Amino acid sequence: MAWDLDYERAFRTAAMGWLSDAATAERDWLRSETLRAFEFDGVRVPLVDAQRGIRKPAGAVAALSIRTVYRPEGAARPYEDAVGPDGRLRYKWRGTDPDHPENKALRAAMESELPLIWFFGVGPGDYKPIYPVYIDGEESLQHQFVVAIDEVQRDSISEAADEHVRRYLRVERNQRVHQRVFRSTVMRAYQTRCAVCSLRHGDLLDAAHIVEDRHDLGVASVRNGLALCKIHHAAFDANILGIRPDLVVQIRADLLEEVDGPMLQYGLKERHDERLMVLPSLKREQPDASLLELSYERFRAAS
C-alpha cells in the first residue's frame, strides 16, 4: 500500500526521534544492524539498505536516507560526495540514468520537500546519522543532487544577502557537519577514551585536531585527530601539553616547577614523559607522526 504524505512525514519524524534517543555522549554513531531494526506501527522498516546508498522503503513516496560509505584512511571511495562552490553538499546519482528508481526517489523527496537522513560511515558498519537534510536542487549534467544539511541552511539565507555572505554561511554550516563526523570517527577509533588519561565520559571528551583545521594539512581525518578530555584538549591547544612523534607526553617546563593543586599535579605533571594511554587498535588510524612533529614544533617554540 502506498503511503500518503502525512504518513510519510509521521514516519520520518518517528525515525529521527528514534535516532535521537539511540545516540549517547559515549556513542553517537550506530551499527548498521541497529539501523535495520527500526520499527514503525509495529512493522520493521530498515533505515538503511544493505546494498544501496539510497534507501526508499516499500510503499514510501520518496527516498528516506542517503549513505556515504566508510573507507579506511587512504582508500578512495567508489564516488566522492563533495561540497560545491556554494558550500552545499553534492550527492551523486545512482549511475547516470535520471530515471533510475533511486534517482527518482530522491527527486520525489525534493519535490515533496521531505526531510531525509544522511548516514555517514565512520567505521566498518558504523554510521553517524545527520538529519534532517533536504534535497535542495539537482545538477543533471553532473549527475548529482544538491543537499541542504539542515532547515536553517535551506530556508534562512536571504537571497538579498551578498553572494559572498551566503557562500560563507553555507561553508560554515557544512564545516560544522564535517566536524560532527570527525568527532564520531575519532571517538570510535579511541573507544571514547582520552588518549592522555583514559577518561571515559563522552560529555567530557573532545575530538582534537593535531594540526589545526585552518592549516593546509589540518584535514578532518582520524590520523589528524586525538580523543582528549577537556582539560588535556585545552592544555594541548595552549601549548601547555605537547605530544612527541613517538607518542610521549611532554608538559611545559615552567608548569613542572609550579606548585598548585591536585589537577596540576595528577592531571598534568604526572603525565610528563609518559606514553599516551589510549591509541586506536588499527595502526592506520593512529596519529600521523609527521602531523605530530608539526604540532610538537609549535609546542617547543612556545616553551
Disulfide bonds with the S-S distance in Angstrom:
none
